[in-house]
Amino acid sequence: MEFHQGRLIDHVHLRVENLAVSKRFYQAVLGALGHRPTYETDAFFAFDEFFVDQADDYLSRVHLAFQASGPDAVQRFYDVGLANGGTDNGAPGERPYHPGYYAAFLLDPDGNNVEAVYHGPTTRSSADVLVRPVES
């Protein structure tokens, strides 16, 4: 078993009203950014550190920003998000946060503010962190 993780966040857990609706939305928008589910059952689904399940009590309300490979990926994220139950919360375009910040914002079916962001050309030291559980 292997896990690919970042360095700061262990996982983000959303609790949603309708799992099937959220699954369709996130498969579309994260698929537009080049990601596929890493695990899914009838009770939940996950994309790496991002975990979503059906709420039996409270719903989550958060802002999530997903990395995009470029402006075209931001546009795809936005377009497929609107077509799969998302609501416009900021069309694709440059933002004043820093030079080169290009993003789009959607509200997911539960009202979470989700963003695809491209920070301009960068060089990464690694694509991700590979974690393998130690066998006892």
Secondary structure, 3 states (H helix, E strand, C coil): CCEEECCCCCCEEEEECCHHHHHHHHHHHHHHCCCCCCEECCCEEEECCEEEEECCCCCCCCEEEEECCCHHHHHHHHHHHHHCCCEECCCCEECCCCCCCEEEEEECCCCCEEEEEECCCCCCCCCCEEECCCCC
